[in-house]
Amino acid sequence: MDWNYRQGLIDNDAVMQVGHVRDWMSTLDYWGNDLIDGPSRRETWLGRYMLETGTTPTPIIVATNAGGRKHPREHDAQMVSPMQLIEGHMRLAYLRALIRHQHPNVKQHHEVIFATLP
């Protein structure tokens, strides 16, 4: 099964629609809240970069038509729609936090790589 890839932009509303299996989104939001509220994540290179620029240093990868397919690493979990996170867990966590907390530097659009299954 071959994936097709294309790079594009998504806005903040679309970022908030990127999902993951099981309770991963609550974990990502916990990590993101820690960026805003705790000093340890703010001091990492990724935390500093995202707080300063308001976006990710490299695009996250999302699957756009994977809903209902079995996740390859999460046992029997089904991937979600409209966008399933494939790669970039920490970047998505931090980006969601910047959006949710209305950080003054957050950009309105972000680069993403869309992975489409045949």
Protein Blocks (a to p, Z undefined) as FASTA:
>chain_A
ZZddddddddfklmmmpccehjllmmmmmmmmmmmmpmklmmpmklmmmmmnopafbdcd
ddfklghiacfklojaccddfbdcfbhplmmmmmmmmmmnopaklcfbdcddddddZZ
